């Protein structure tokens, strides 16, 4: 037995929906049979596009396991992330991820933390991507999935006289001074250092990122830095200034790094003081504002307010690569650029700042003050403005993660021949109190393990039915099963009596719909069900909408219905239905397979008016 779990969790920046739990025999579309649980979620891009985007969200595996009535110890090594299509077919079974446990993580009582995974490739605006997370509990001795590190680090590496973190990513090599709380060197993949800090000469010692003012500057010695988390996708560094009033966090990803100034302690600016392309060339190096205005680095623009979202990039005309900087906050404060004031080119550098006023005064020039403010920088291997803009917006924006996206809605109408009477169906079985509150399809041959239940049977309910959704006509393509009630007007409803029917755990995609009843011959839609105004609609009371040749019973009023008489649910009406089901039950009352007309009693009318007229008929649902 496998479990598919959809859950509720609320956290900043992400949109999450209501908790539901599904238990199902997921031999179909269950891509890792060694794991017993999975969650389904979707990622929506909104108006932005994303390029090889690390996506993050919080999760509590203990809550999920408890929802599935499992109190065992969560196995962190069991996590596996896969990408699927809207119809649940496999796209990528080996997505790079890391799980960062919360500080109070406990594998039994609070197995919570943050999952970061790589949403690879280009995700277009207004698109949706679909994922599962597989996991398990108990002592099964899982081995963690091993990925090549896209971000790695070495500690206590000496750089320009300071103990440093040496950080390797797919886009470059960083040196972060631990006591200085700043980047002293940012090398691109060709070894060009776009910062070039050096303690050997005073002008070169001005260089660095983020150079906030009185701290967070390479070469300074007033801070302490530590690694809070590391994995194949992300490295987290936290730095605190002596006195514990100032605190910042760096999250370093394969293609960019993001700063959060948790507690500024005082006013600050964010600065890039370095050399585009690795060396200063006032005839070749350039800066581009977010309005596409381009100028050489020899030209100043101080006390200038960048439009929102605020970003710039620097480059060297001798290469296509650029480095960009983004301020995530919306503000009306001055931004600033001028070249460093020295006549000797090797000592020149950019002096770019978000939130700096000229002329410089240590008491008035630092204009930023917000806590939890965010800034991002990164390399991009293209200098075309529109392409750089896409990379900037990809790194600085976040997609929406829906852990349990809204269910699809179905409007399905069908009639059952047994209780049918002139455009409606009898409620006798319901009125006699025989319909169970739990779905009846767990036994052979359906073997459906869903947990659909009703606190009470809606008054307009005829009986339970079972539906299947298939990607194609083949039974090998089943993506979902669900039990539902069928109303006396023919419409399928949820177990709480609501309409339209809702199905969780799949995306919006074309599918064939199979409808089964415990003692009627099942049917399947002739074509994939269409999405109309947000609802998948089909009407099986018209014979043309059903797969096969003459698969249903035609009534005198022109309506079609599922054929009755399949007492042993084999998919055919034969002598065994009469001899082995109807005869032993004849004269009995209850919720019985031989009750073909659904009156709550088995009598001669069941065999004479239903079994006899359908004897020899078979279901035409493809295997």
N, C-alpha and C positions, 0 to 999 in steps of 0.2 A: 504494500500500500504506500502511495506517495501522498504528499500534502502540498497543496498550493495555497499560500497564505498572502492575504492582502491586508494592510494594516494602516493604523492611524499614527501619525507623528507630526508635530507642529514645530517648526523652527524658522528662524529668520531667513528671508530671501527665497524660500521655496514654498510652493503651493501643494498642500497635501490633503487628501480627502478621507472619507469615513472608513472605519475599520470593518472589514468583512473577512470571514474565514471560509475556506473551501477545502474539503477533504475529497480527494478524487483518486481513482485508479488511473494514474497518468503514465501508463506504459507508452501511450502515444505522446509525442512531443516532450518526453522527459529525457533530457540529453545527458544526464549524469546519473546513472542508476545506483551509484554508490552513495548518493546523498538523498536523504528522505524529505527534505524541505526546500522550498524555494519561495521567493517573493517576486512579484511582477511590478515593474515600474516603467514609466515612460519619461523621456526628456524632450521638452518642447523648446524650440529655438526662439520663438517669438519673432520680433522684427530684426533680430541679429543673425549673422552667419558666424560659424565657429570653425576654427582650424585646429585639428588635433587638440581638442579641449579637455583638460582635466576637469572632471565633474565631481562634486562633493555633496554628501548629505549625511545627516545623523541617522543612526539606527540602533535599536535595542533588541538584540536577539533573544534575551530572556523573555521579553514581552511576547515576542512571536511564538516562542516555544510554549509558553503558558497558554496562549490562545489555542494552540493545538493540543492542550492537555498533556504537555511533556515538561516535566520538572528536572530533566537530566542536565548535566553540565554541558554548556555550549562548547563546541570544539572550534577554536579560532582558525585552526589549520584547514577546516572544511570549507571555508568560503571560496566560492568560484563565481565569477561574473561572466555572463554570455550575452551576446546580442542576438535578437530574433527579429523576424519580420512581423508586420501587423497580424499575420495569420499564424504566428508562432513557429514558423520554420527557421532553422538555424542559419545565422549569418556568420557569427564569430564565436568560437567556443573557448577562446583563450585571451580574454581581454585583460590587459595589465591593470592591476589595482593594488591598493594597500589599505589596510585597516589600522587606524590609530585608536587604540583603546582610551576611554576616558580615564581620568586620574583615579576615580573610584570604581574602576572596572572590577567585576567579580563574575567568574564564569558561570556561577549558579544563580546568584541573586540580581546581578546587574551587568549583563554582558553588553554594554553599550559603548559606542564610539562613533567615529566618522569613517565612512568609506570614501576613498578617492579612486576614480577609475578614469582611464583614458578613452574618451569618445573620439576615435580616430577618424582621419579624413576630413572632408569638408561637409559641414552640416548647413544646409541652405536655410535662408530665412523662412519662417512660417512652416517649418517641417517638424516631424515627430519621429523619434527613434525609440525602439522598444528593447527592454532588457529583462533578464532574470538574474537573481542572486540565489545560488544554491548554497545550502549549509546543512549542518547536522549537529547532533548532540550525542552524548554518551562516550564510551571509550572505544573508539574504532581505529585509533592509531593513524589518523590522516597525516599525510606529509604535505606541508605547505606547497602551493604552486610556486615554482621558481621562475622569475622573470629577470631578464637582463636589466641592470640598473640604468634608468634614464637620468637619474640624479644620484650622485655618490659624493662622499666627502672623506677627508682625512683631518684628524684633529692635531693640534699642537705642531703645525708646520710653521717654521720661522719665515717671516716675510718682512723685510725692511725693519728688522729689529723687534717685531712683535710676534707673539704666538698667535697663529691664525688658523681659521678653517679654510682648507683648500677644497673647493667645491667644483666638481666636474658635472656638466650637463651636456645634453645633445647639442646645445647652441654655443657653449663657451666654457671657459675656466675662470672661476672667481677666487679671489683671496679676500677674506673678511677678517679684519683685525679684531680680536676678541676684546681687548681693553679699549680700543678706539671705537668699537661698534659701528664700523663703516667699511665699505668696499674700497680697497686700495688698488685693486687690479681687476679688470674685466677683459679677458682675452677672448677674441673671436676664434672660430675654428681654424684660422690660419695663423694664430699666434699673435695677432696685432692687439696691443693693450690700449683700450679706449679710455682708460683712466690715467695710468702712468704715474701713480704716487711714488715719491722717493723721499726718504728722510735725509738724503745727502745734500739737498739744496733747498733753500727756503721757498722759492717759487713752486718747486715740484711738490713740496709738502702741503701746499694748499689743496691739492687735487683730492678727489674722492666722491663717493656717493654714500649717504644722502646729505652729509655736511649740514646738519640741522641748525647749527649756531654754536652753542657752548658744548655740544657733545655730538655723538654719532658721526665721528670724523676719523678717518684712518690716521694713525700716529698719536692720537690722544690716548690718555691713560686713565680716564675717569669712569670707566664702565666695566662691567663683567658680562660675558656672553656664554650661553650654553645651548646645546642641542636638545630640543624638546621632543622631536620625532624625526625619524628617518625611514625611508623606504624607497622602492624603485621609482616612485613618481613624485615624491615631495620631500623636501627637507625643511624643518622648522627651526629657526634660530630665535632665541629671545635674548635681548640685551637690556640691562638695567644700569642706569647711571648711579654712581656712588651716592647714597642717601635715599635710594629707592623711591624717589619722586618721579623720575623719568623712566618710561618703559616702552619698548618697541618689540615688534615681532616681524621677522622675515619668513615668508613662505616661498621657497624656491622650487620652481617647476622646470620641466625640460626646456621650455622655450622662453620663459620669463620669470621675473621675481617680483613679489608683491610685499610692500611694506605696510604694516598697520602701526600707527603711533598710538599705543594704548593709553599711555599717560604722558602728555607732553611736558608737564612740569613748568613750562614757560612758553612764551611765543617762539615760533620757529619758522624756517622756510625749508623747502626741499630743493636741493641743488645737485646739478651735474657739473662738476669741475674736472674736465678731462680733455682728451685730444681725439677727435673723430678719426677713425681709421688707423690710429696708433701713433700719429705724429702731426704736428701743426703745419698746415699749409693754408695761408690766408687766401690763396688764389684758387684752391680746390675744395677745401672743406666748406660745408654749408649747413644751414639750419632751415627747416621748413615748419611753419606754423600750421595749425589745424584748419586754416582757411586756404591752404595750398600756397600761401605767400612764401617764396623762397628767397634767401639772401645768403651772401657769403658770411663766414664767421667773423670777418673783419668789421661787419656792420652791426651797430648796437640798436636795440629797441628796448629801452628801459621804461618803467612805469606804464606798461602796456597790459591790458586785460584780455586774456585769451577767452574766446567764447566757449560755452559749455557744449560737449565735454572737453575739458582742457587737455591738450596734448601737443607735443612737438616731436620732431625727430631730427637727428644729425647724421650727416654722411660725408663721404669723401668721393669726389667725382671719379677717382681712379678705380672704384669698386661699386658693386650694386648693393652691398650690405649697408644697413643703417641701424642705429640704435634709437629707440623711442622712449618717451617718458609721458606718463599719464597721471593726472590728478583726478581722483574719483569724486571729489567734492565739487559741488556747485557753489561758487562764491563770486563776489564782485571785487576781489582784491587784485592788486597789481601783480603782474608777472614780469619777468626781467631777463634780458640777455645783453651781455657785452663781452668782448674779449678781455682776458686778463691784461692789466696795464703794465706791460714790460716791453722793452724794445728788442729783446733777444728772443727770436722765434722758438728755439727749443724749449724755452721756459713759458711760452704762452699757453693758454688753455681757454676753454669755454668757461664762462661763468653764467650758467643758466639757473633760474630759480622760479619755482611756483611760490608766490606770496612774498616777494621782496620789493622793497621801495628804495629808490635811489634819490639822493646820495646815501651811501651806507652809513648808518649810525647803529651801533649795537643795541641801543635802547628803543629805536623806533622802526628800524628797517625790516625786522622779522614780523610779518603780518599774520601768519597762521596761528591758530590757537586751539582748534578742535581736537578733542580726544577721539580715538578710534578712527582717525582719518586714514585713508588708504591711497597708496601711490604704486604704480607699476612701471617697470622698465624691462626692455628685452631687445635682443637682436632680431632683425628680420632680413631675409636674404633677397630683398627686392627694394628698389628705391622709387618705384612708380607710386605717386601719391595715393591713388585709389586703392592700390594693393596694400600699401602700408596702413591706410585707414582701416581696411578690413582686419588686419592683424591686431591693430590697436584695440578696436572694438571687441574683437574676439577675446583678447586677454583681459580686458577691463570689465566686461559684462559677464553675467552668469545666465545659463539657460534655466528654465523652470523644470524642477524634478517633481513628478507626480508619483508618489508612492501609493499606488492604488488609484489609477486614473478613473474618471467617471465611467460607469458601465455603459455598454451599448444598449440600445432600446429596440425591442422587437414588437411589431404588431402582426401577430400570426392568427389566422382564423381557419378553423377546420371543424368538421362534424364527425361524430362517431355514429356509425349505422345503428348500433344497438339501442341507444336511447333516443334516436332521432325521431322527430315528429313535426312535419310541416314548418321547416325553417328554424326550429329550436330543438333543444334536447331536454329530456325528462330529468327532474331533480330527485326522483324517487330514492335512489341510493343514498343521497345526501340526507334527505328528510327522514330516512329510516335510521340514520346515525351510523352507517356502516363504513364511511370513508375514514381511513386512518389519518392521524395528524402527522405521521412521518411518511416520507416518500416510500413507495412499495417496490422499488426497482433494485434493491440490493441483492436479491436472490438470483440464481441462475434462471434464464440465460443472459440477463442484463448485466449482472455483477457491477452495478453502479453503486459507489460508496459515498455519494453526496449526502450531506446532512440537512437537506431541506426539511423543515418542519413547520407546522402551523399551530399557533396557540388555540385556534378554533377554526372550523371549516367555514369559509365564506358561504353565505346562504345561496348564492347563485352558482356554486361549484358542482360540476357533474362528476369529475373524477380527477386523479392524477394522470399526467402524461409525462413522457421522457423525450427530450429533444437532443439532437446531436448537431454540431456545426462541423462541416468538413471543408477543407481547402479545395478538394476536387470531388469527383463522384466516388472515389475509392475509399473503402473503410480504413485504409492505411493513412488517410489524411485527416482523421478526426482531430479537431483542436479543442473541443469542449463538449461536455455533456451537462445537462441540468434538468431536474424535475420541475414541473410546474402544474398548476391547476388549469383545467379547461372549463370555461364558463358555459352556461346553457345557451348563450348566443354564439358560441364557437370560438371566442377569443381566449387566447392563453393569458394567464395572469400569474403574478408572483404568489408565493405561499402566504403572504399577508393580505391577499385579495386585490392588490393595487395593479394598475395598468398604466403604461405598457410593461411587458415583460422586460426585466433587466438582467444582463449577464455581465459578470465581472471577469477580469483577467485576460482579455484580448483587446487588440486594437481594432480600429475601424478598417475592415478589409472585406473583400468579397468572400462569401462562403455559401455552400449548399446547406440546406436545412433538412434534417431527418426528423420525422415525428413518429413516435411509437406509443402504443397503448398496450396494456398488459394482455388483453384478449381480442384485439383487433389487428389486422395486418398493417404494418407500418408503411409509410410513404416517404418520398424525398422530393424536394423541389427540382423541377426540370432544369432550371438555370440558377446561377448564383442570385441570392437575395439582394435587392437593390436598396440603397440608402436614399430615403426620400424625406427631406426636411428634418434630418436628424434621427429618423426612425427606419429600421429595416422592416419592410412590409411584404407580406405575401398572403394570399387568400387561397387556401387549398379546397375551397368549396367549388372552385372551377377546375375541371379536369385538365385543362391545358397547362396548368401551373405545376403539374406533378410528373415526375420522371416515370417512364415506362409506357406500355401500351395497355389502355383500359385498366389502370391500376386501382380504380375506386368504384364504389357503387353509385349508380345514378338513381336519384329519387324522381318521382313524378313531377315535383315542383321545379325541377331543373338543377337542384343542388346536388353536389357529390359528397360522399362520406367515406371514411375508412371502413373497410369491410370487417364485419364481426365474425366470430366463430373460431378464432385461433386460441383454443383453451390452453394448450401447452406452450404457447409462445414460441413456436418453431419457425414462424414465418410462412406457414402454409396451413390451410384448412383441410383436414383429412379425417379419416375414420378414427384415428387415435384421439382426436379432440372430442369426438362424441363418445367413444367407448371408454377411454381412460380418464376423461375429465368430467364430461357432462353426466354420464350414467352414475358414477359413484356419488356425485353431489346432488343429483336430482332429488328435490323435496327439501333441500337444506336452505337455511337462511344465513346471510352474512356477506362478507367481502370475498367473493368466490370467483375463481377463474371460469367456472362453467356458467356463470351468470352473464350471458352474452348481451342481454338487453339492459343490464345495469339497474335492475329493480330491487336487488337485495335478496332475491329468492331464485333458486334454480328450478325451472319447470319445463314442461313440454314446449312452451312457446320459444324457449331458447334454442332448442334443437330444430323445431319445425320452421320457425320464421327467420332463423339466422344461420345455424350450422348447415342445414340442408341446401339453402340457396347459394351458399358460398363454398360448398365442398368442392375441392379441387383447385381453388384459387390460391395464389401464392403472392407474397410480397415481392415487389420488384426493386427493392432497395439494393443497389450493387454491393457486392462484398469487397 
